[in-house]
Amino acid sequence: MILSLHPETPQLRHLERIAEILRRDGVIAYPTDTLFGLGCLASRKKAVDRILQIKGRDPKKPMSILCADMEMLCRYTRHLDTPTFRLLKQMLPGPYTALLPASREVPRYLQNKQVVGLRIPDHPFCLDLTKLLGEPIITTSANLSGQPTLNTAWELEEELGHALDLVVDCGQPLGIGSTIVDLTGEEPVLVREGAGPWPV
């Protein structure tokens, strides 16, 4: 089922309905500033497992966490030094995924060698939903593993609708993945070039 929201000012009643679906271990497809993503509450392993099953994805490949703001992001990473914090403030909100040392708040199933991918997209729906929930959601590209990403609500409904609780139509993403930057070492390392220019 497709639920259409206003792309710049998503209606609160719709956001509350989506939040309720997610709190019940629901899985949704939704737009970010870069691509459509599949999402659930990061804290619900049952729902995370559903996403892995839908995608046919290797459980050893962790998924990123999408946060509402820097305050939420900081809960999921260990102490940030000043240069890293400044760099994150330049990158976010925006089309970047930052690889950072995972804090104890990050469930094991979302870590890879104690590293976590964190995002704050420049997208009203993503930010409003995670603020309303008070906790982050998963973000992973909306496709079957190894297949091209589905980039319209209609494509998603047709291909994956049977396995999802909801497809959110709320503006069209750019169609290019996020730029991934590893910030776990002494110097930032570009892992994947994407929608965000690097260096910032």
N, CA and C atoms as an extended XYZ file, in Angstrom:
600
Properties=species:S:1:pos:R:3:atomname:S:1:resname:S:1:resid:I:1 pbc="F F F"
N         0.828       -1.190        0.000 N   MET     1
C         0.000        0.000        0.000 CA  MET     1
C         0.872        1.253        0.000 C   MET     1
N         0.500        2.237       -0.808 N   ILE     2
C         1.263        3.485       -0.876 CA  ILE     2
C         0.542        4.566       -0.075 C   ILE     2
N         1.300        5.258        0.775 N   LEU     3
C         0.759        6.404        1.516 CA  LEU     3
C         1.508        7.651        1.051 C   LEU     3
N         0.766        8.628        0.514 N   SER     4
C         1.395        9.853       -0.002 CA  SER     4
C         1.375       10.954        1.056 C   SER     4
N         2.546       11.562        1.265 N   LEU     5
C         2.692       12.673        2.212 CA  LEU     5
C         3.212       13.892        1.473 C   LEU     5
N         2.995       15.062        2.075 N   HIS     6
C         3.535       16.290        1.492 CA  HIS     6
C         5.057       16.234        1.599 C   HIS     6
N         5.789       16.484        0.489 N   PRO     7
C         7.250       16.306        0.518 CA  PRO     7
C         7.989       17.275        1.438 C   PRO     7
N         7.453       18.468        1.634 N   GLU     8
C         8.180       19.437        2.483 CA  GLU     8
C         7.634       19.528        3.897 C   GLU     8
N         6.299       19.329        4.035 N   THR     9
C         5.692       19.380        5.377 CA  THR     9
C         4.808       18.142        5.570 C   THR     9
N         5.445       16.989        5.841 N   PRO    10
C         4.674       15.751        5.995 CA  PRO    10
C         3.629       15.895        7.113 C   PRO    10
N         2.393       15.462        6.821 N   GLN    11
C         1.290       15.631        7.762 CA  GLN    11
C         1.509       14.772        9.015 C   GLN    11
N         1.300       15.393       10.182 N   LEU    12
C         1.549       14.736       11.460 CA  LEU    12
C         0.725       13.460       11.617 C   LEU    12
N        -0.546       13.485       11.183 N   ARG    13
C        -1.394       12.285       11.369 CA  ARG    13
C        -0.820       11.097       10.585 C   ARG    13
N        -0.240       11.372        9.414 N   HIS    14
C         0.379       10.296        8.635 CA  HIS    14
C         1.668        9.807        9.311 C   HIS    14
N         2.443       10.769        9.829 N   LEU    15
C         3.687       10.398       10.528 CA  LEU    15
C         3.372        9.524       11.744 C   LEU    15
N         2.300        9.880       12.457 N   GLU    16
C         1.929        9.100       13.649 CA  GLU    16
C         1.505        7.685       13.253 C   GLU    16
N         0.814        7.578       12.132 N   ARG    17
C         0.389        6.253       11.648 CA  ARG    17
C         1.614        5.400       11.293 C   ARG    17
N         2.592        6.019       10.628 N   ILE    18
C         3.822        5.300       10.238 CA  ILE    18
C         4.609        4.894       11.489 C   ILE    18
N         4.686        5.812       12.471 N   ALA    19
C         5.398        5.518       13.721 CA  ALA    19
C         4.767        4.312       14.416 C   ALA    19
N         3.444        4.245       14.389 N   GLU    20
C         2.718        3.136       15.017 CA  GLU    20
C         3.053        1.813       14.318 C   GLU    20
N         3.122        1.845       12.985 N   ILE    21
C         3.493        0.638       12.215 CA  ILE    21
C         4.897        0.170       12.623 C   ILE    21
N         5.828        1.118       12.725 N   LEU    22
C         7.216        0.770       13.066 CA  LEU    22
C         7.317        0.221       14.488 C   LEU    22
N         6.532        0.780       15.406 N   ARG    23
C         6.574        0.290       16.795 CA  ARG    23
C         6.042       -1.138       16.906 C   ARG    23
N         5.293       -1.568       15.900 N   ARG    24
C         4.770       -2.943       15.901 CA  ARG    24
C         5.634       -3.850       15.009 C   ARG    24
N         6.937       -3.565       14.958 N   ASP    25
C         7.896       -4.354       14.155 CA  ASP    25
C         7.634       -4.268       12.656 C   ASP    25
N         7.035       -3.157       12.224 N   GLY    26
C         6.744       -2.965       10.812 CA  GLY    26
C         7.978       -2.625        9.994 C   GLY    26
N         7.863       -2.861        8.680 N   VAL    27
C         8.931       -2.509        7.733 CA  VAL    27
C         8.317       -1.642        6.635 C   VAL    27
N         8.970       -0.514        6.356 N   ILE    28
C         8.458        0.418        5.337 CA  ILE    28
C         9.524        0.673        4.270 C   ILE    28
N         9.074        1.119        3.093 N   ALA    29
C         9.979        1.694        2.086 CA  ALA    29
C         9.718        3.184        2.115 C   ALA    29
N        10.778        3.995        2.077 N   TYR    30
C        10.603        5.442        2.229 CA  TYR    30
C        11.714        6.188        1.495 C   TYR    30
N        11.447        7.428        1.078 N   PRO    31
C        12.476        8.188        0.374 CA  PRO    31
C        13.433        8.880        1.351 C   PRO    31
N        14.702        8.961        0.958 N   THR    32
C        15.672        9.811        1.665 CA  THR    32
C        16.114       10.876        0.666 C   THR    32
N        17.147       11.627        1.007 N   ASP    33
C        17.661       12.635        0.064 CA  ASP    33
C        18.443       11.978       -1.079 C   ASP    33
N        18.822       10.690       -0.907 N   THR    34
C        19.647       10.029       -1.927 CA  THR    34
C        18.858        8.967       -2.695 C   THR    34
N        18.393        7.930       -1.994 N   LEU    35
C        17.660        6.815       -2.612 CA  LEU    35
C        16.446        6.466       -1.755 C   LEU    35
N        15.580        5.619       -2.296 N   PHE    36
C        14.563        5.005       -1.452 CA  PHE    36
C        15.252        4.004       -0.535 C   PHE    36
N        14.785        3.938        0.710 N   GLY    37
C        15.351        2.981        1.650 CA  GLY    37
C        14.286        2.048        2.185 C   GLY    37
N        14.738        0.909        2.719 N   LEU    38
C        13.869        0.062        3.526 CA  LEU    38
C        14.208        0.369        4.973 C   LEU    38
N        13.164        0.490        5.802 N   GLY    39
C        13.437        0.892        7.176 CA  GLY    39
C        12.543        0.231        8.195 C   GLY    39
N        13.074        0.174        9.431 N   CYS    40
C        12.325       -0.292       10.595 CA  CYS    40
C        13.008        0.367       11.786 C   CYS    40
N        12.485        0.171       12.976 N   LEU    41
C        13.171        0.701       14.150 CA  LEU    41
C        14.491       -0.045       14.339 C   LEU    41
N        15.553        0.705       14.581 N   ALA    42
C        16.881        0.093       14.750 CA  ALA    42
C        16.910       -0.857       15.948 C   ALA    42
N        16.016       -0.620       16.908 N   SER    43
C        16.021       -1.415       18.143 CA  SER    43
C        15.257       -2.737       18.019 C   SER    43
N        14.570       -2.969       16.891 N   ARG    44
C        13.728       -4.165       16.763 CA  ARG    44
C        14.391       -5.211       15.874 C   ARG    44
N        15.039       -6.183       16.510 N   LYS    45
C        15.773       -7.194       15.729 CA  LYS    45
C        14.848       -7.983       14.809 C   LYS    45
N        13.636       -8.268       15.279 N   LYS    46
C        12.674       -9.031       14.471 CA  LYS    46
C        12.423       -8.318       13.134 C   LYS    46
N        12.260       -6.990       13.202 N   ALA    47
C        12.002       -6.200       11.991 CA  ALA    47
C        13.264       -6.108       11.122 C   ALA    47
N        14.422       -5.988       11.766 N   VAL    48
C        15.696       -5.951       11.025 CA  VAL    48
C        15.878       -7.263       10.264 C   VAL    48
N        15.559       -8.379       10.915 N   ASP    49
C        15.645       -9.688       10.252 CA  ASP    49
C        14.696       -9.767        9.055 C   ASP    49
N        13.530       -9.148        9.197 N   ARG    50
C        12.574       -9.121        8.073 CA  ARG    50
C        13.185       -8.420        6.860 C   ARG    50
N        13.886       -7.309        7.115 N   ILE    51
C        14.516       -6.562        6.007 CA  ILE    51
C        15.576       -7.429        5.328 C   ILE    51
N        16.390       -8.104        6.123 N   LEU    52
C        17.426       -8.989        5.557 CA  LEU    52
C        16.785      -10.061        4.679 C   LEU    52
N        15.654      -10.583        5.141 N   GLN    53
C        14.937      -11.626        4.412 CA  GLN    53
C        14.361      -11.073        3.103 C   GLN    53
N        13.746       -9.889        3.185 N   ILE    54
C        13.142       -9.257        1.995 CA  ILE    54
C        14.210       -9.028        0.923 C   ILE    54
N        15.367       -8.510        1.357 N   LYS    55
C        16.439       -8.178        0.415 CA  LYS    55
C        17.241       -9.400       -0.026 C   LYS    55
N        17.204      -10.475        0.783 N   GLY    56
C        18.099      -11.607        0.539 CA  GLY    56
C        19.532      -11.175        0.796 C   GLY    56
N        19.733      -10.416        1.880 N   ARG    57
C        21.028       -9.794        2.164 CA  ARG    57
C        21.799      -10.600        3.213 C   ARG    57
N        23.106      -10.629        3.058 N   ASP    58
C        23.986      -11.302        4.004 CA  ASP    58
C        23.902      -10.590        5.364 C   ASP    58
N        23.518      -11.307        6.433 N   PRO    59
C        23.401      -10.670        7.752 CA  PRO    59
C        24.714      -10.080        8.258 C   PRO    59
N        25.844      -10.554        7.681 N   LYS    60
C        27.147      -10.018        8.122 CA  LYS    60
C        27.383       -8.611        7.583 C   LYS    60
N        26.576       -8.204        6.571 N   LYS    61
C        26.726       -6.839        6.042 CA  LYS    61
C        25.788       -5.922        6.829 C   LYS    61
N        26.334       -5.101        7.723 N   PRO    62
C        25.458       -4.305        8.585 CA  PRO    62
C        24.754       -3.187        7.809 C   PRO    62
N        23.639       -2.738        8.363 N   MET    63
C        22.888       -1.638        7.753 CA  MET    63
C        23.144       -0.359        8.548 C   MET    63
N        22.940        0.765        7.904 N   SER    64
C        23.189        2.050        8.573 CA  SER    64
C        21.984        2.484        9.403 C   SER    64
N        22.264        3.412       10.308 N   ILE    65
C        21.246        3.958       11.207 CA  ILE    65
C        20.988        5.411       10.823 C   ILE    65
N        19.711        5.749       10.705 N   LEU    66
C        19.313        7.097       10.287 CA  LEU    66
C        18.811        7.862       11.512 C   LEU    66
N        19.446        8.999       11.802 N   CYS    67
C        19.146        9.776       13.005 CA  CYS    67
C        18.450       11.101       12.653 C   CYS    67
N        17.816       11.681       13.674 N   ALA    68
C        17.080       12.938       13.493 CA  ALA    68
C        18.007       14.154       13.511 C   ALA    68
N        19.065       14.080       14.338 N   ASP    69
C        19.933       15.249       14.535 CA  ASP    69
C        21.249       14.791       15.166 C   ASP    69
N        22.146       15.750       15.408 N   MET    70
C        23.463       15.415       15.963 CA  MET    70
C        23.350       14.852       17.385 C   MET    70
N        22.359       15.331       18.122 N   GLU    71
C        22.184       14.840       19.499 CA  GLU    71
C        21.873       13.337       19.484 C   GLU    71
N        20.975       12.937       18.580 N   MET    72
C        20.632       11.515       18.472 CA  MET    72
C        21.838       10.730       17.953 C   MET    72
N        22.514       11.258       16.937 N   LEU    73
C        23.679       10.582       16.358 CA  LEU    73
C        24.741       10.314       17.428 C   LEU    73
N        24.959       11.279       18.302 N   CYS    74
C        26.018       11.152       19.320 CA  CYS    74
C        25.739       10.026       20.318 C   CYS    74
N        24.472        9.609       20.443 N   ARG    75
C        24.148        8.497       21.350 CA  ARG    75
C        24.679        7.180       20.801 C   ARG    75
N        24.913        7.119       19.490 N   TYR    76
C        25.243        5.847       18.841 CA  TYR    76
C        26.718        5.736       18.454 C   TYR    76
N        27.499        6.720       18.848 N   THR    77
C        28.943        6.639       18.596 CA  THR    77
C        29.685        6.987       19.879 C   THR    77
N        30.897        6.449       19.999 N   ARG    78
C        31.709        6.771       21.176 CA  ARG    78
C        32.225        8.200       21.049 C   ARG    78
N        32.874        8.665       22.065 N   HIS    79
C        33.314       10.069       22.145 CA  HIS    79
C        33.884       10.601       20.819 C   HIS    79
N        33.340       11.724       20.380 N   LEU    80
C        33.827       12.354       19.146 CA  LEU    80
C        34.825       13.458       19.495 C   LEU    80
N        35.988       13.448       18.859 N   ASP    81
C        36.910       14.570       19.100 CA  ASP    81
C        36.410       15.793       18.315 C   ASP    81
N        36.967       16.945       18.646 N   THR    82
C        36.473       18.206       18.058 CA  THR    82
C        36.584       18.236       16.537 C   THR    82
N        37.728       17.839       15.923 N   PRO    83
C        37.799       17.882       14.457 CA  PRO    83
C        36.738       16.991       13.788 C   PRO    83
N        36.495       15.793       14.356 N   THR    84
C        35.488       14.886       13.777 CA  THR    84
C        34.102       15.495       13.904 C   THR    84
N        33.812       16.074       15.078 N   PHE    85
C        32.502       16.696       15.298 CA  PHE    85
C        32.289       17.839       14.300 C   PHE    85
N        33.316       18.646       14.102 N   ARG    86
C        33.220       19.776       13.141 CA  ARG    86
C        32.964       19.276       11.725 C   ARG    86
N        33.650       18.201       11.358 N   LEU    87
C        33.480       17.637       10.016 CA  LEU    87
C        32.051       17.101        9.841 C   LEU    87
N        31.552       16.416       10.863 N   LEU    88
C        30.178       15.894       10.810 CA  LEU    88
C        29.168       17.039       10.656 C   LEU    88
N        29.427       18.144       11.335 N   LYS    89
C        28.519       19.308       11.244 CA  LYS    89
C        28.507       19.878        9.821 C   LYS    89
N        29.634       19.746        9.118 N   GLN    90
C        29.699       20.203        7.716 CA  GLN    90
C        28.955       19.236        6.790 C   GLN    90
N        29.055       17.935        7.098 N   MET    91
C        28.481       16.905        6.232 CA  MET    91
C        26.976       16.746        6.429 C   MET    91
N        26.510       16.931        7.657 N   LEU    92
C        25.135       16.564        8.013 CA  LEU    92
C        24.299       17.759        8.473 C   LEU    92
N        22.966       17.764        8.204 N   PRO    93
C        22.265       16.797        7.382 CA  PRO    93
C        22.684       16.900        5.909 C   PRO    93
N        22.787       15.754        5.270 N   GLY    94
C        23.220       15.741        3.874 CA  GLY    94
C        23.415       14.330        3.366 C   GLY    94
N        23.848       14.197        2.100 N   PRO    95
C        23.922       12.886        1.446 CA  PRO    95
C        25.191       12.104        1.787 C   PRO    95
N        25.456       11.957        3.089 N   TYR    96
C        26.668       11.275        3.551 CA  TYR    96
C        26.309       10.187        4.557 C   TYR    96
N        27.105        9.121        4.566 N   THR    97
C        27.067        8.123        5.633 CA  THR    97
C        28.426        8.163        6.307 C   THR    97
N        28.435        8.363        7.626 N   ALA    98
C        29.686        8.424        8.380 CA  ALA    98
C        29.893        7.096        9.106 C   ALA    98
N        31.045        6.463        8.882 N   LEU    99
C        31.405        5.253        9.632 CA  LEU    99
C        32.130        5.706       10.896 C   LEU    99
N        31.577        5.328       12.043 N   LEU   100
C        32.085        5.814       13.330 CA  LEU   100
C        32.171        4.661       14.326 C   LEU   100
N        32.985        4.824       15.398 N   PRO   101
C        33.046        3.770       16.422 CA  PRO   101
C        31.676        3.648       17.107 C   PRO   101
N        31.142        2.428       17.172 N   ALA   102
C        29.807        2.210       17.741 CA  ALA   102
C        29.828        2.343       19.265 C   ALA   102
N        28.807        3.019       19.803 N   SER   103
C        28.653        3.082       21.262 CA  SER   103
C        27.904        1.832       21.730 C   SER   103
N        27.730        1.711       23.047 N   ARG   104
C        27.008        0.544       23.589 CA  ARG   104
C        25.529        0.553       23.206 C   ARG   104
N        25.038        1.709       22.773 N   GLU   105
C        23.628        1.836       22.377 CA  GLU   105
C        23.333        1.089       21.063 C   GLU   105
N        24.382        0.824       20.283 N   VAL   106
C        24.175        0.198       18.967 CA  VAL   106
C        24.044       -1.313       19.138 C   VAL   106
N        22.900       -1.889       18.728 N   PRO   107
C        22.761       -3.341       18.847 CA  PRO   107
C        23.851       -4.048       18.045 C   PRO   107
N        24.283       -5.217       18.545 N   ARG   108
C        25.351       -5.990       17.898 CA  ARG   108
C        25.058       -6.236       16.414 C   ARG   108
N        23.763       -6.511       16.106 N   TYR   109
C        23.406       -6.864       14.733 CA  TYR   109
C        23.522       -5.684       13.761 C   TYR   109
N        23.839       -4.485       14.286 N   LEU   110
C        24.034       -3.329       13.401 CA  LEU   110
C        25.485       -2.860       13.383 C   LEU   110
N        26.355       -3.668       13.976 N   GLN   111
C        27.777       -3.300       14.019 CA  GLN   111
C        28.595       -4.201       13.110 C   GLN   111
N        29.705       -3.649       12.647 N   ASN   112
C        30.694       -4.448       11.937 CA  ASN   112
C        32.039       -4.114       12.562 C   ASN   112
N        32.563       -5.054       13.370 N   LYS   113
C        33.833       -4.810       14.076 CA  LYS   113
C        33.763       -3.519       14.880 C   LYS   113
N        32.667       -3.330       15.599 N   GLN   114
C        32.444       -2.177       16.490 CA  GLN   114
C        32.388       -0.838       15.746 C   GLN   114
N        32.043       -0.922       14.465 N   VAL   115
C        31.864        0.302       13.661 CA  VAL   115
C        30.406        0.362       13.205 C   VAL   115
N        29.840        1.565       13.167 N   VAL   116
C        28.457        1.735       12.730 CA  VAL   116
C        28.373        2.851       11.678 C   VAL   116
N        27.491        2.656       10.706 N   GLY   117
C        27.244        3.705        9.706 CA  GLY   117
C        26.089        4.582       10.185 C   GLY   117
N        26.310        5.893       10.233 N   LEU   118
C        25.281        6.814       10.726 CA  LEU   118
C        24.958        7.868        9.671 C   LEU   118
N        23.660        8.186        9.534 N   ARG   119
C        23.190        9.173        8.547 CA  ARG   119
C        22.248       10.179        9.192 C   ARG   119
N        22.282       11.414        8.720 N   ILE   120
C        21.216       12.396        8.968 CA  ILE   120
C        20.890       12.979        7.590 C   ILE   120
N        19.885       12.421        6.893 N   PRO   121
C        19.595       12.911        5.544 CA  PRO   121
C        18.983       14.305        5.578 C   PRO   121
N        19.191       15.029        4.512 N   ASP   122
C        18.568       16.342        4.375 CA  ASP   122
C        17.188       16.119        3.737 C   ASP   122
N        16.271       15.556        4.539 N   HIS   123
C        14.956       15.191        4.004 CA  HIS   123
C        13.901       15.341        5.111 C   HIS   123
N        12.904       16.216        4.897 N   PRO   124
C        11.932       16.507        5.967 CA  PRO   124
C        11.247       15.264        6.529 C   PRO   124
N        10.852       14.325        5.661 N   PHE   125
C        10.150       13.131        6.153 CA  PHE   125
C        11.023       12.345        7.132 C   PHE   125
N        12.269       12.068        6.740 N   CYS   126
C        13.189       11.273        7.580 CA  CYS   126
C        13.411       11.948        8.936 C   CYS   126
N        13.637       13.252        8.902 N   LEU   127
C        13.937       13.981       10.136 CA  LEU   127
C        12.704       14.064       11.028 C   LEU   127
N        11.544       14.351       10.433 N   ASP   128
C        10.307       14.465       11.226 CA  ASP   128
C         9.915       13.135       11.850 C   ASP   128
N        10.073       12.047       11.087 N   LEU   129
C         9.681       10.727       11.595 CA  LEU   129
C        10.578       10.299       12.760 C   LEU   129
N        11.891       10.441       12.599 N   THR   130
C        12.805        9.996       13.672 CA  THR   130
C        12.676       10.886       14.912 C   THR   130
N        12.381       12.185       14.706 N   LYS   131
C        12.125       13.069       15.857 CA  LYS   131
C        10.885       12.601       16.603 C   LYS   131
N         9.828       12.285       15.860 N   LEU   132
C         8.573       11.832       16.464 CA  LEU   132
C         8.781       10.518       17.226 C   LEU   132
N         9.554        9.602       16.634 N   LEU   133
C         9.814        8.306       17.265 CA  LEU   133
C        10.721        8.439       18.487 C   LEU   133
N        11.619        9.427       18.442 N   GLY   134
C        12.599        9.588       19.522 CA  GLY   134
C        13.715        8.561       19.453 C   GLY   134
N        13.763        7.828       18.356 N   GLU   135
C        14.839        6.850       18.143 CA  GLU   135
C        15.054        6.670       16.645 C   GLU   135
N        16.222        6.143       16.266 N   PRO   136
C        16.547        6.067       14.844 CA  PRO   136
C        15.894        4.890       14.141 C   PRO   136
N        15.910        4.962       12.809 N   ILE   137
C        15.439        3.855       11.990 CA  ILE   137
C        16.603        3.342       11.137 C   ILE   137
N        16.401        2.145       10.596 N   ILE   138
C        17.390        1.543        9.699 CA  ILE   138
C        17.288        2.205        8.336 C   ILE   138
N        18.420        2.341        7.660 N   THR   139
C        18.381        2.748        6.260 CA  THR   139
C        19.267        1.820        5.438 C   THR   139
N        18.646        1.173        4.463 N   THR   140
C        19.369        0.317        3.521 CA  THR   140
C        18.648        0.427        2.184 C   THR   140
N        19.386        0.371        1.102 N   SER   141
C        18.772        0.636       -0.206 CA  SER   141
C        17.608       -0.322       -0.494 C   SER   141
N        16.585        0.208       -1.141 N   ALA   142
C        15.352       -0.542       -1.402 CA  ALA   142
C        15.510       -1.377       -2.672 C   ALA   142
N        16.111       -2.535       -2.503 N   ASN   143
C        16.292       -3.439       -3.653 CA  ASN   143
C        16.533       -4.854       -3.147 C   ASN   143
N        16.457       -5.793       -4.050 N   LEU   144
C        16.874       -7.148       -3.729 CA  LEU   144
C        18.392       -7.165       -3.853 C   LEU   144
N        19.057       -7.898       -2.983 N   SER   145
C        20.522       -7.895       -2.948 CA  SER   145
C        21.117       -8.154       -4.340 C   SER   145
N        22.011       -7.252       -4.767 N   GLY   146
C        22.669       -7.401       -6.065 CA  GLY   146
C        21.864       -6.856       -7.236 C   GLY   146
N        20.617       -6.437       -6.994 N   GLN   147
C        19.760       -5.888       -8.054 CA  GLN   147
C        19.774       -4.356       -8.000 C   GLN   147
N        19.376       -3.667       -9.097 N   PRO   148
C        19.333       -2.204       -9.063 CA  PRO   148
C        18.325       -1.701       -8.017 C   PRO   148
N        18.594       -0.521       -7.485 N   THR   149
C        17.696        0.070       -6.495 CA  THR   149
C        16.408        0.522       -7.165 C   THR   149
N        15.296        0.242       -6.508 N   LEU   150
C        13.987        0.695       -7.004 CA  LEU   150
C        13.818        2.147       -6.581 C   LEU   150
N        13.470        3.023       -7.522 N   ASN   151
C        13.523        4.441       -7.155 CA  ASN   151
C        12.224        5.216       -7.353 C   ASN   151
N        11.091        4.501       -7.418 N   THR   152
C         9.804        5.202       -7.339 CA  THR   152
C         8.888        4.374       -6.431 C   THR   152
N         7.935        5.063       -5.815 N   ALA   153
C         6.990        4.387       -4.918 CA  ALA   153
C         6.247        3.282       -5.664 C   ALA   153
N         5.916        3.536       -6.935 N   TRP   154
C         5.156        2.546       -7.710 CA  TRP   154
C         5.973        1.291       -7.993 C   TRP   154
N         7.244        1.467       -8.347 N   GLU   155
C         8.128        0.313       -8.568 CA  GLU   155
C         8.234       -0.530       -7.293 C   GLU   155
N         8.385        0.183       -6.177 N   LEU   156
C         8.527       -0.506       -4.892 CA  LEU   156
C         7.276       -1.292       -4.541 C   LEU   156
N         6.130       -0.656       -4.745 N   GLU   157
C         4.860       -1.320       -4.445 CA  GLU   157
C         4.711       -2.581       -5.299 C   GLU   157
N         5.089       -2.450       -6.569 N   GLU   158
C         4.954       -3.573       -7.494 CA  GLU   158
C         5.891       -4.728       -7.146 C   GLU   158
N         7.166       -4.387       -6.845 N   GLU   159
C         8.186       -5.423       -6.620 CA  GLU   159
C         8.175       -5.979       -5.196 C   GLU   159
N         8.013       -5.088       -4.212 N   LEU   160
C         8.195       -5.517       -2.813 CA  LEU   160
C         6.973       -5.278       -1.933 C   LEU   160
N         5.933       -4.668       -2.503 N   GLY   161
C         4.748       -4.304       -1.716 CA  GLY   161
C         4.182       -5.441       -0.889 C   GLY   161
N         4.200       -6.660       -1.440 N   HIS   162
C         3.649       -7.833       -0.740 CA  HIS   162
C         4.384       -8.129        0.571 C   HIS   162
N         5.668       -7.723        0.640 N   ALA   163
C         6.491       -8.046        1.811 CA  ALA   163
C         6.588       -6.877        2.804 C   ALA   163
N         6.082       -5.705        2.406 N   LEU   164
C         6.211       -4.497        3.233 CA  LEU   164
C         4.896       -4.141        3.907 C   LEU   164
N         4.972       -3.381        4.995 N   ASP   165
C         3.760       -2.886        5.653 CA  ASP   165
C         3.264       -1.600        5.005 C   ASP   165
N         4.192       -0.864        4.368 N   LEU   166
C         3.803        0.415        3.769 CA  LEU   166
C         4.906        0.919        2.841 C   LEU   166
N         4.494        1.573        1.751 N   VAL   167
C         5.429        2.309        0.892 CA  VAL   167
C         5.081        3.789        1.050 C   VAL   167
N         6.057        4.578        1.455 N   VAL   168
C         5.830        6.013        1.676 CA  VAL   168
C         6.244        6.781        0.425 C   VAL   168
N         5.316        7.560       -0.097 N   ASP   169
C         5.591        8.418       -1.252 CA  ASP   169
C         5.652        9.849       -0.736 C   ASP   169
N         6.861       10.417       -0.739 N   CYS   170
C         7.025       11.737       -0.112 CA  CYS   170
C         8.173       12.482       -0.803 C   CYS   170
N         8.004       12.727       -2.098 N   GLY   171
C         9.076       13.383       -2.853 CA  GLY   171
C         9.998       12.356       -3.478 C   GLY   171
N        10.633       12.738       -4.560 N   GLN   172
C        11.482       11.825       -5.328 CA  GLN   172
C        12.946       11.961       -4.920 C   GLN   172
N        13.589       10.869       -4.490 N   PRO   173
C        15.016       10.960       -4.141 CA  PRO   173
C        15.876       11.262       -5.373 C   PRO   173
N        17.104       11.633       -5.102 N   LEU   174
C        18.068       11.995       -6.136 CA  LEU   174
C        18.385       10.824       -7.075 C   LEU   174
N        18.425        9.614       -6.513 N   GLY   175
C        18.737        8.447       -7.339 CA  GLY   175
C        20.204        8.062       -7.328 C   GLY   175
N        20.987        8.683       -6.421 N   ILE   176
C        22.417        8.351       -6.264 CA  ILE   176
C        22.642        8.040       -4.785 C   ILE   176
N        23.423        6.993       -4.490 N   GLY   177
C        23.693        6.617       -3.098 CA  GLY   177
C        24.471        7.682       -2.346 C   GLY   177
N        24.491        7.561       -1.028 N   SER   178
C        25.231        8.533       -0.205 CA  SER   178
C        26.736        8.321       -0.363 C   SER   178
N        27.491        9.361       -0.096 N   THR   179
C        28.955        9.275       -0.034 CA  THR   179
C        29.305        8.692        1.335 C   THR   179
N        30.113        7.615        1.344 N   ILE   180
C        30.474        6.967        2.619 CA  ILE   180
C        31.891        7.370        3.011 C   ILE   180
N        32.018        7.879        4.239 N   VAL   181
C        33.318        8.342        4.728 CA  VAL   181
C        33.631        7.632        6.050 C   VAL   181
N        34.819        7.016        6.116 N   ASP   182
C        35.256        6.327        7.334 CA  ASP   182
C        35.952        7.341        8.247 C   ASP   182
N        35.344        7.568        9.428 N   LEU   183
C        35.899        8.541       10.373 CA  LEU   183
C        36.427        7.847       11.633 C   LEU   183
N        36.820        6.577       11.497 N   THR   184
C        37.280        5.833       12.676 CA  THR   184
C        38.783        5.969       12.922 C   THR   184
N        39.519        6.460       11.924 N   GLY   185
C        40.982        6.534       12.067 CA  GLY   185
C        41.475        7.959       12.311 C   GLY   185
N        42.770        8.134       12.136 N   GLU   186
C        43.391        9.454       12.349 CA  GLU   186
C        42.870       10.466       11.327 C   GLU   186
N        42.720        9.995       10.085 N   GLU   187
C        42.275       10.867        8.990 CA  GLU   187
C        41.016       10.292        8.354 C   GLU   187
N        40.102       11.164        7.858 N   PRO   188
C        38.922       10.658        7.158 CA  PRO   188
C        39.327        9.919        5.876 C   PRO   188
N        38.636        8.801        5.593 N   VAL   189
C        38.925        8.021        4.389 CA  VAL   189
C        37.634        7.878        3.582 C   VAL   189
N        37.705        8.240        2.308 N   LEU   190
C        36.551        8.096        1.421 CA  LEU   190
C        36.395        6.611        1.064 C   LEU   190
N        35.234        6.023        1.402 N   VAL   191
C        34.969        4.610        1.129 CA  VAL   191
C        34.203        4.458       -0.183 C   VAL   191
N        33.220        5.335       -0.394 N   ARG   192
C        32.431        5.288       -1.629 CA  ARG   192
C        32.029        6.700       -2.026 C   ARG   192
N        32.324        7.048       -3.265 N   GLU   193
C        31.899        8.351       -3.761 CA  GLU   193
C        30.420        8.258       -4.130 C   GLU   193
N        29.635        9.242       -3.730 N   GLY   194
C        28.207        9.216       -4.005 CA  GLY   194
C        27.681       10.615       -4.233 C   GLY   194
N        26.504       10.881       -3.698 N   ALA   195
C        25.817       12.154       -3.963 CA  ALA   195
C        26.489       13.356       -3.308 C   ALA   195
N        27.209       13.129       -2.214 N   GLY   196
C        27.842       14.238       -1.494 CA  GLY   196
C        29.262       14.475       -1.983 C   GLY   196
N        29.602       15.735       -2.326 N   PRO   197
C        30.977       16.009       -2.784 CA  PRO   197
C        32.002       15.742       -1.680 C   PRO   197
N        33.182       15.269       -2.099 N   TRP   198
C        34.260       15.013       -1.130 CA  TRP   198
C        35.582       15.490       -1.726 C   TRP   198
N        36.400       16.232       -0.940 N   PRO   199
C        36.131       16.687        0.445 CA  PRO   199
C        35.011       17.712        0.522 C   PRO   199
N        34.415       17.841        1.721 N   VAL   200
C        33.285       18.778        1.881 CA  VAL   200
C        33.808       20.207        1.867 C   VAL   200
